[in-house]
Amino acid sequence: MITFEQVGVQYADAPAPALSGVELTVPEGELCLLVGPSGSGKSTLLGTVCGLVPHFTGGTLTGRVTVAGRDTRTHRPRDLADVVGTVGQDPAAHFVTDTVEEELAYGMESMGLAPAVMRRRVEETLDLLGLAELRGRALSSLSGGQRQRVAIGSVLTVHPKVLVLDEPTSALDPGAAEEVLAVLQRLVHDLGTTVLLSEHRLERVVQYADQVLLLPGPGEPPVLGDPAALMARSPVRPPVVDLGLLAGWTPLPLTVRDARRRAAPLRGQLPPPEPKLPPAPAVPAEPVATASRLVVSRGRVPALRGVELALAPGQITALMGRNGAGKSTLLGALVGLHAPDSGTVRVNGLVPHRSRPKDLIRSVGLVPQDPRDLLYAETVAEECAAADRDADAGPGTCRALLAALLPDVADDRHPRDLSEGQRLTLALAVVLTARPPVLLLDEPTRGLDYAAKARLVTVLRALAADGHAVLLATHDVELAAELAHRTAVLAEGEIVADGPTPEVVLASPTFAPQTAKILPPYLTVPEVAAALAAEPPR
């Protein structure tokens, strides 16, 4: 279905090719998962399949990519639209209409299909994706999982043979991610669609893959093969695979169920676990940030209902909940973006929505879901200089912070040319220049691979040790298990659970990490490894 013949891609001014020597064939009717560290060329490879590379991104494409017999060098994306459907990380960025039904029909209208054909295909797609009850809904009113399903449906109505998806679950809560992945599995099994999928959160998707396309990194050609075999040599792996490697299981398990079936001997070797994280400091009489009986509406929709929250210096708190639960709204209220309808918010003695920005940045800093929202200068050096001025900090303060967090970023790089992890680190350095005692991060691991996430964990632990209060709004259950002293769960604008992370995540099948489902009450593979190393042989 998809054939790569000695494919290479070189972007202007890039020191090395994004891809080189790609020689493989992706069969029809299979789900192929792209795996590799950030910068290994996954998005570029996906772009060559749908024609975005090089027709829109620029660069030089060598070799040949054919999809259903069509050469992507001579066929632009519009010439491939009936064969390849593409869904990006942010479905809302691709919407061009106002309602679900209109969006499903738009692609067919563009291709000039007959009204009777369009009507039939819209109905089929509504049923296939479970969207019938949403047909008249405004796209702006949908949850993240619903939007992603509509985005998939909008390309499926054209009946493509290939579906290309880039990070389809990165912004979704665990339940919504399962909905989307179930849809993809049904497309592969029932309709014979070929799905090419890139996703950093491998713990969510690797069990659905028929084949894995491993991109090891610069200088090494991609390899297509059996998921378990390639996971054993991949530089990025989900926790269930790391646990299998630790235990010496062959073949490696790819699902929690497979690992649990083989875990009985390992479970017998493990002692009762020590406390999962260093004990968080007790909340002082005057916590550094509080929300009391907080009610906030977004338009006519009540987003927060009577929220009670206190953040202590040195404590890392994970804020979890499904898409639309109110997590971003709560972070926005703490940083002054949303005025309360009722209740109170206090941050370092200030009322955020009534405070001057110049005062507020010294008390609380927010790193948003898309770090580009904070970055507006032309170079890294200019961005750091602007942060120094805004915070009344000495020249070079922000640049020194950035160098400590990420030493290899050049001053003349444009922020939008950085990787997701580099942009996040730059935005974090900008926010930290003012040394706010409260740090808020909204989905900080979106788009990050495991190595970049590990670096972020190290940075945030150091900040907590330095006395910062850290609040993370996240769908990443593995991050919460590894990092957070405390976890609060929002549902429909209310906090329905709040307590030590082990207690909260172990009580919830939705928010429990993979290791906890296999070897409770252990939360992470490093905890298991440490316990095995400390326990004398039996």
PLY file of the C-alpha trace (Angstrom):
ply
format ascii 1.0
element vertex 538
property float x
property float y
property float z
element edge 537
property int vertex1
property int vertex2
end_header
0.00 0.00 0.00
2.82 2.45 0.94
6.29 2.00 -0.53
9.46 3.92 0.32
12.36 3.59 -2.13
15.62 5.06 -0.80
13.75 8.07 0.59
15.62 11.00 2.10
14.54 14.48 3.20
16.90 17.41 3.70
15.63 20.75 5.00
17.42 23.98 4.19
19.97 25.04 6.84
19.53 21.74 8.74
22.91 20.21 9.66
21.76 16.66 8.82
18.97 15.01 6.81
15.64 14.52 8.57
15.39 11.13 6.84
17.85 9.09 4.82
17.84 5.71 3.12
14.26 4.74 3.99
13.52 1.49 2.13
10.39 -0.41 3.19
6.79 -1.31 2.38
3.78 -0.89 4.67
1.17 -3.57 3.84
-2.50 -2.87 3.25
-4.98 -3.12 6.11
-2.57 -2.88 9.04
-1.96 -0.44 11.87
1.67 0.65 11.72
3.03 2.53 14.74
5.98 4.91 14.28
8.35 4.78 17.25
11.45 6.85 17.92
12.86 9.69 20.00
12.07 13.35 19.26
13.92 14.53 16.19
14.15 11.07 14.62
11.96 12.11 11.66
8.53 10.65 12.52
6.51 13.72 11.51
8.61 14.13 8.37
7.98 10.53 7.36
4.23 10.97 7.89
4.40 14.14 5.79
5.97 12.30 2.86
3.00 9.91 2.77
0.33 12.60 2.49
2.41 14.90 0.26
2.90 17.69 2.80
6.63 16.95 2.49
7.99 18.60 0.42
5.06 20.43 -1.26
4.18 22.52 1.83
7.06 22.12 4.25
9.81 22.72 1.72
13.06 20.82 1.77
14.42 18.36 -0.76
12.86 14.91 -1.17
15.04 12.23 -2.71
13.95 8.72 -3.62
10.33 7.81 -4.16
7.21 7.42 -1.99
4.19 5.77 -3.59
0.75 5.41 -2.00
-1.70 3.14 -3.81
0.51 3.54 -6.87
0.67 7.35 -6.76
4.04 9.08 -6.53
3.91 11.82 -3.89
6.56 13.83 -5.75
4.20 14.36 -8.67
0.94 14.33 -6.69
0.28 17.25 -4.36
-1.82 16.72 -1.19
-5.03 17.67 -2.99
-4.28 14.97 -5.60
-3.95 12.40 -2.81
-7.01 13.46 -0.79
-9.14 10.55 -2.03
-6.41 8.05 -1.06
-4.80 9.51 2.09
-6.64 11.09 5.02
-4.55 13.12 7.47
-5.41 14.00 11.08
-3.02 16.16 13.11
-2.49 16.69 16.83
-5.05 19.49 17.04
-8.27 18.56 15.21
-9.80 21.99 15.81
-7.06 23.55 13.69
-8.39 21.64 10.66
-12.11 22.31 11.15
-13.65 24.59 8.54
-17.37 24.39 9.40
-19.50 24.88 12.52
-21.30 21.58 13.16
-20.49 17.88 13.17
-22.62 16.99 10.15
-21.29 19.90 8.07
-17.70 18.94 8.88
-18.26 15.34 7.82
-19.67 16.52 4.48
-17.10 19.22 3.72
-14.42 16.98 2.19
-16.92 15.33 -0.13
-18.28 18.72 -1.19
-14.74 19.77 -2.11
-14.43 16.70 -4.33
-17.80 17.33 -6.01
-19.54 14.12 -4.96
-23.26 13.75 -5.62
-25.61 14.84 -2.77
-27.11 11.34 -2.49
-23.65 9.80 -2.08
-22.69 12.43 0.48
-25.82 11.83 2.54
-25.27 8.07 2.62
-21.60 8.36 3.61
-22.34 10.89 6.36
-24.88 8.51 7.90
-22.46 5.57 7.62
-19.69 7.55 9.28
-21.95 8.82 12.07
-22.82 5.20 12.91
-19.26 3.88 12.50
-17.76 6.42 14.90
-20.67 6.63 17.35
-21.40 10.26 16.47
-25.09 10.03 15.55
-26.25 11.80 18.72
-23.82 14.64 18.03
-24.71 15.29 14.40
-26.19 18.75 15.00
-23.79 19.81 17.77
-21.48 22.79 17.39
-17.87 21.67 17.04
-16.87 24.20 19.69
-19.05 22.41 22.26
-17.44 18.98 21.85
-14.96 17.30 24.19
-11.44 16.48 23.06
-12.26 12.85 22.29
-15.39 13.82 20.37
-13.45 16.36 18.30
-10.81 13.79 17.45
-13.49 11.34 16.29
-15.10 14.05 14.14
-11.68 14.88 12.64
-11.20 11.21 11.75
-14.74 11.05 10.35
-14.20 14.13 8.19
-11.46 12.31 6.27
-13.17 8.89 6.32
-16.21 10.10 4.36
-13.92 10.44 1.35
-13.14 6.70 1.74
-9.33 6.95 1.87
-7.27 3.78 1.76
-4.66 5.20 4.13
-5.13 7.15 7.37
-2.16 9.17 8.69
-2.33 10.39 12.31
0.24 12.48 14.19
-0.08 12.26 18.00
-3.86 11.62 17.94
-4.17 11.05 21.72
-1.62 13.57 23.04
-4.28 16.04 24.25
-6.83 13.46 25.38
-7.70 12.02 28.77
-7.31 8.22 29.15
-10.99 7.51 28.47
-11.15 9.67 25.34
-7.90 8.15 24.09
-9.38 4.67 24.40
-12.41 5.81 22.37
-10.22 7.06 19.53
-7.98 3.97 19.51
-11.02 1.67 19.47
-12.24 3.53 16.38
-8.87 3.09 14.66
-8.83 -0.62 15.47
-12.30 -0.99 13.99
-11.23 0.80 10.80
-8.29 -1.57 10.39
-10.18 -4.77 11.21
-13.57 -4.08 9.58
-12.74 -1.79 6.65
-9.17 -2.78 5.84
-7.88 0.78 6.24
-4.11 1.15 6.46
-3.29 3.32 9.49
0.07 5.01 9.94
0.26 6.42 13.47
2.85 8.40 15.44
2.38 8.69 19.21
4.75 9.47 22.09
2.54 7.85 24.74
3.35 4.31 23.70
1.67 2.83 26.77
-1.64 3.77 25.14
-1.11 2.45 21.63
1.59 -0.21 21.28
-0.84 -3.07 22.01
-2.93 -2.08 18.95
-0.02 -2.14 16.47
0.26 -4.86 13.84
3.75 -3.61 12.99
6.17 -1.09 14.45
8.29 1.22 12.30
11.30 2.06 14.46
13.25 5.23 13.69
16.30 4.82 15.95
17.75 8.28 15.28
20.30 10.09 13.12
22.44 7.88 10.94
20.38 4.72 11.39
17.77 3.56 8.84
14.20 2.84 9.94
13.24 -0.77 10.62
9.78 -2.28 10.13
8.86 -5.43 12.05
7.19 -7.24 14.94
6.18 -4.87 17.78
7.61 -6.97 20.64
10.92 -7.58 18.87
11.43 -3.92 17.99
10.35 -2.68 21.41
13.25 -4.68 22.88
15.73 -2.53 20.94
13.83 0.76 20.87
15.36 3.74 22.73
11.82 4.74 23.82
9.60 2.18 25.54
6.37 2.08 27.57
6.50 0.99 31.23
5.06 -2.46 30.51
7.99 -3.19 28.19
10.52 -1.80 30.69
9.03 -4.10 33.32
9.33 -7.06 30.95
12.99 -6.25 30.29
13.62 -5.93 34.04
12.00 -9.30 34.69
13.69 -10.98 31.69
10.40 -12.03 30.07
10.54 -13.36 26.50
8.69 -12.41 24.39
8.14 -9.01 25.89
4.57 -8.21 26.97
2.85 -5.31 25.21
-0.34 -5.26 27.29
-1.08 -5.03 30.99
-3.04 -8.29 30.75
-0.10 -10.23 29.28
2.26 -8.83 31.90
-0.12 -9.60 34.76
-0.39 -13.24 33.67
3.38 -13.61 33.97
3.92 -11.49 37.06
3.14 -13.99 39.82
6.77 -15.13 40.38
7.98 -11.53 40.33
5.25 -10.51 42.74
6.48 -13.13 45.19
10.00 -11.65 45.18
8.88 -8.12 46.06
8.73 -6.84 49.64
6.04 -4.43 50.76
6.94 -1.14 49.06
8.41 1.84 50.82
6.55 5.16 50.54
6.33 6.04 46.85
7.82 9.54 47.10
9.62 11.58 49.72
6.95 12.78 52.11
5.55 16.11 50.99
5.86 18.95 53.45
2.84 19.59 55.61
0.58 22.37 54.35
1.44 25.43 56.43
-1.14 27.59 58.16
-0.77 30.07 55.28
-0.33 28.06 52.06
1.20 29.93 49.16
-1.94 29.59 46.99
-5.57 28.83 47.81
-8.92 28.54 46.09
-11.92 28.58 48.39
-15.49 27.78 47.27
-14.36 28.87 43.81
-17.03 29.15 41.10
-16.06 30.19 37.56
-18.19 30.21 34.40
-16.96 30.17 30.81
-19.73 31.98 28.97
-22.94 30.31 30.11
-21.20 27.09 31.08
-20.21 26.61 34.74
-16.61 25.40 34.55
-15.75 25.26 38.28
-18.21 24.57 41.09
-17.10 25.25 44.65
-13.47 24.18 44.24
-11.31 23.99 47.38
-7.56 23.75 46.83
-4.42 24.72 48.76
-0.85 24.57 47.41
2.11 24.24 49.75
5.72 25.32 49.12
7.83 22.36 48.05
4.83 20.26 47.06
4.07 18.92 43.56
0.36 18.44 42.89
-1.10 16.68 39.84
-4.51 17.89 38.67
-6.28 15.21 36.64
-9.68 14.64 35.08
-11.30 14.10 31.71
-11.25 16.69 28.93
-13.56 19.57 29.82
-13.46 18.88 33.57
-12.16 22.40 34.33
-8.42 21.86 34.79
-7.26 24.68 32.50
-9.92 26.98 33.93
-8.61 26.39 37.45
-5.06 27.17 36.35
-6.35 30.27 34.58
-8.15 31.44 37.73
-4.96 31.01 39.77
-3.03 33.19 37.33
-5.75 35.84 36.97
-7.09 34.97 33.51
-10.60 34.24 34.85
-12.45 36.27 37.47
-14.45 34.17 39.97
-18.24 34.30 39.89
-18.02 33.63 43.60
-15.49 32.34 46.11
-11.93 33.52 46.48
-8.47 32.98 44.99
-5.27 34.03 46.74
-1.74 33.54 45.41
1.20 34.73 47.50
-1.05 37.29 49.17
-2.49 38.65 45.89
-5.94 38.42 44.31
-4.83 37.36 40.81
-7.56 38.89 38.64
-7.19 42.25 40.43
-3.40 42.39 40.37
-1.09 44.13 37.93
0.71 41.70 35.58
4.06 43.16 36.69
3.27 42.15 40.29
1.65 38.86 39.38
4.59 37.39 37.44
6.64 37.49 40.67
3.99 35.43 42.47
2.71 32.90 39.93
3.79 31.67 36.52
1.82 29.62 33.97
3.33 27.48 31.23
0.34 26.90 28.88
-0.49 23.79 26.84
1.19 25.32 23.79
4.42 27.03 24.92
4.36 29.09 21.71
1.64 31.19 23.34
4.40 32.69 25.54
7.08 32.99 22.85
6.89 35.92 20.44
10.48 37.06 19.77
12.55 36.14 16.69
15.39 34.36 18.49
16.09 32.55 21.75
18.40 35.38 22.83
15.69 38.02 22.25
13.15 35.90 24.13
15.48 35.64 27.13
16.25 39.38 27.05
12.53 40.20 27.00
11.94 37.90 29.98
14.68 39.72 31.91
13.06 43.08 31.19
9.54 41.91 32.11
10.76 40.49 35.42
13.14 43.38 36.21
15.86 40.75 36.44
19.52 41.31 35.71
20.67 40.86 32.10
21.45 37.24 31.37
19.22 35.81 34.14
16.85 33.97 31.80
19.67 32.80 29.52
21.52 31.37 32.53
18.38 29.50 33.61
17.92 28.13 30.10
21.55 27.03 29.92
21.16 25.15 33.20
17.99 23.43 32.00
18.98 22.88 28.36
22.62 23.60 27.49
22.51 22.93 23.73
20.12 25.62 22.43
21.80 28.29 20.29
21.00 31.98 20.83
20.12 32.55 17.17
17.51 29.76 16.91
13.93 30.86 16.29
11.67 29.57 19.11
9.25 28.06 16.60
12.07 26.01 15.09
12.75 24.28 18.41
11.44 20.83 19.27
8.43 20.49 21.59
10.70 19.71 24.54
13.02 22.62 23.79
10.10 25.06 23.45
8.66 23.86 26.75
12.02 24.34 28.47
12.40 27.84 26.99
8.90 28.80 28.16
9.71 27.37 31.61
12.90 29.46 31.78
10.93 32.58 30.76
8.39 31.99 33.54
11.05 31.16 36.15
13.02 34.34 35.46
10.74 36.19 37.89
11.21 33.40 40.49
7.47 32.95 41.22
6.78 30.81 44.29
3.86 29.14 42.44
4.43 27.36 39.12
1.52 26.11 37.02
1.92 23.81 34.00
-0.89 22.82 31.64
-0.29 19.45 29.92
3.50 19.82 30.13
4.29 16.43 28.54
2.18 16.92 25.40
4.48 16.13 22.48
7.40 15.02 24.69
9.14 11.69 24.31
10.25 9.64 27.32
13.73 11.18 27.46
12.39 14.75 27.38
9.83 13.83 30.02
12.57 12.45 32.27
14.45 15.76 31.98
11.27 17.65 32.89
10.78 15.44 35.96
14.33 16.26 37.12
13.73 19.99 36.64
10.42 20.01 38.51
11.80 17.99 41.42
14.64 20.50 41.76
12.16 23.39 41.76
10.06 21.72 44.46
13.19 21.10 46.52
13.92 24.82 46.16
10.54 25.66 47.72
8.31 26.23 44.69
4.73 25.00 44.77
4.09 23.14 41.49
0.66 22.35 40.05
0.46 20.18 36.91
-2.74 19.76 34.93
-2.11 16.51 33.09
-3.62 13.46 31.42
-0.30 11.64 31.77
-0.92 9.07 34.50
2.67 7.85 34.34
3.96 11.38 35.04
1.65 11.80 38.02
2.72 8.45 39.47
6.40 9.29 39.13
6.41 12.92 40.20
3.42 14.14 42.20
3.26 14.09 46.00
-0.45 14.69 45.78
-3.16 14.22 43.15
-6.51 15.98 42.82
-9.17 14.78 40.36
-11.67 17.18 38.79
-15.02 16.07 37.34
-17.67 18.44 36.01
-15.91 21.35 37.72
-15.74 19.73 41.16
-12.83 18.09 42.97
-13.97 14.51 43.56
-10.69 13.12 44.93
-7.72 14.77 46.64
-4.95 13.06 48.54
-1.54 11.39 48.36
-0.85 10.21 44.82
-0.60 6.47 45.63
-4.00 6.49 47.35
-5.73 8.40 44.55
-4.32 6.58 41.52
-4.54 3.07 43.00
-8.22 3.64 43.71
-8.95 4.50 40.06
-8.62 2.10 37.10
-8.63 5.14 34.80
-5.74 6.98 36.43
-3.64 4.02 37.59
-0.28 3.69 35.79
0.66 0.45 34.03
2.96 -0.82 36.79
0.25 -0.36 39.42
-2.14 -2.49 37.36
0.45 -5.29 37.18
2.21 -5.13 40.58
0.11 -3.07 42.97
0.87 -1.05 45.05
4.09 -0.27 43.14
3.55 2.69 40.81
6.65 2.77 38.60
9.25 0.41 37.14
12.14 2.18 38.99
10.33 1.44 42.28
10.19 -2.25 41.35
13.87 -2.26 40.33
14.90 -0.59 43.60
12.88 -3.10 45.62
14.43 -6.06 43.81
17.92 -4.65 44.33
17.29 -4.16 48.05
15.62 -7.52 48.66
18.03 -10.40 49.39
17.55 -13.50 47.18
15.12 -16.10 48.50
0 1
1 2
2 3
3 4
4 5
5 6
6 7
7 8
8 9
9 10
10 11
11 12
12 13
13 14
14 15
15 16
16 17
17 18
18 19
19 20
20 21
21 22
22 23
23 24
24 25
25 26
26 27
27 28
28 29
29 30
30 31
31 32
32 33
33 34
34 35
35 36
36 37
37 38
38 39
39 40
40 41
41 42
42 43
43 44
44 45
45 46
46 47
47 48
48 49
49 50
50 51
51 52
52 53
53 54
54 55
55 56
56 57
57 58
58 59
59 60
60 61
61 62
62 63
63 64
64 65
65 66
66 67
67 68
68 69
69 70
70 71
71 72
72 73
73 74
74 75
75 76
76 77
77 78
78 79
79 80
80 81
81 82
82 83
83 84
84 85
85 86
86 87
87 88
88 89
89 90
90 91
91 92
92 93
93 94
94 95
95 96
96 97
97 98
98 99
99 100
100 101
101 102
102 103
103 104
104 105
105 106
106 107
107 108
108 109
109 110
110 111
111 112
112 113
113 114
114 115
115 116
116 117
117 118
118 119
119 120
120 121
121 122
122 123
123 124
124 125
125 126
126 127
127 128
128 129
129 130
130 131
131 132
132 133
133 134
134 135
135 136
136 137
137 138
138 139
139 140
140 141
141 142
142 143
143 144
144 145
145 146
146 147
147 148
148 149
149 150
150 151
151 152
152 153
153 154
154 155
155 156
156 157
157 158
158 159
159 160
160 161
161 162
162 163
163 164
164 165
165 166
166 167
167 168
168 169
169 170
170 171
171 172
172 173
173 174
174 175
175 176
176 177
177 178
178 179
179 180
180 181
181 182
182 183
183 184
184 185
185 186
186 187
187 188
188 189
189 190
190 191
191 192
192 193
193 194
194 195
195 196
196 197
197 198
198 199
199 200
200 201
201 202
202 203
203 204
204 205
205 206
206 207
207 208
208 209
209 210
210 211
211 212
212 213
213 214
214 215
215 216
216 217
217 218
218 219
219 220
220 221
221 222
222 223
223 224
224 225
225 226
226 227
227 228
228 229
229 230
230 231
231 232
232 233
233 234
234 235
235 236
236 237
237 238
238 239
239 240
240 241
241 242
242 243
243 244
244 245
245 246
246 247
247 248
248 249
249 250
250 251
251 252
252 253
253 254
254 255
255 256
256 257
257 258
258 259
259 260
260 261
261 262
262 263
263 264
264 265
265 266
266 267
267 268
268 269
269 270
270 271
271 272
272 273
273 274
274 275
275 276
276 277
277 278
278 279
279 280
280 281
281 282
282 283
283 284
284 285
285 286
286 287
287 288
288 289
289 290
290 291
291 292
292 293
293 294
294 295
295 296
296 297
297 298
298 299
299 300
300 301
301 302
302 303
303 304
304 305
305 306
306 307
307 308
308 309
309 310
310 311
311 312
312 313
313 314
314 315
315 316
316 317
317 318
318 319
319 320
320 321
321 322
322 323
323 324
324 325
325 326
326 327
327 328
328 329
329 330
330 331
331 332
332 333
333 334
334 335
335 336
336 337
337 338
338 339
339 340
340 341
341 342
342 343
343 344
344 345
345 346
346 347
347 348
348 349
349 350
350 351
351 352
352 353
353 354
354 355
355 356
356 357
357 358
358 359
359 360
360 361
361 362
362 363
363 364
364 365
365 366
366 367
367 368
368 369
369 370
370 371
371 372
372 373
373 374
374 375
375 376
376 377
377 378
378 379
379 380
380 381
381 382
382 383
383 384
384 385
385 386
386 387
387 388
388 389
389 390
390 391
391 392
392 393
393 394
394 395
395 396
396 397
397 398
398 399
399 400
400 401
401 402
402 403
403 404
404 405
405 406
406 407
407 408
408 409
409 410
410 411
411 412
412 413
413 414
414 415
415 416
416 417
417 418
418 419
419 420
420 421
421 422
422 423
423 424
424 425
425 426
426 427
427 428
428 429
429 430
430 431
431 432
432 433
433 434
434 435
435 436
436 437
437 438
438 439
439 440
440 441
441 442
442 443
443 444
444 445
445 446
446 447
447 448
448 449
449 450
450 451
451 452
452 453
453 454
454 455
455 456
456 457
457 458
458 459
459 460
460 461
461 462
462 463
463 464
464 465
465 466
466 467
467 468
468 469
469 470
470 471
471 472
472 473
473 474
474 475
475 476
476 477
477 478
478 479
479 480
480 481
481 482
482 483
483 484
484 485
485 486
486 487
487 488
488 489
489 490
490 491
491 492
492 493
493 494
494 495
495 496
496 497
497 498
498 499
499 500
500 501
501 502
502 503
503 504
504 505
505 506
506 507
507 508
508 509
509 510
510 511
511 512
512 513
513 514
514 515
515 516
516 517
517 518
518 519
519 520
520 521
521 522
522 523
523 524
524 525
525 526
526 527
527 528
528 529
529 530
530 531
531 532
532 533
533 534
534 535
535 536
536 537
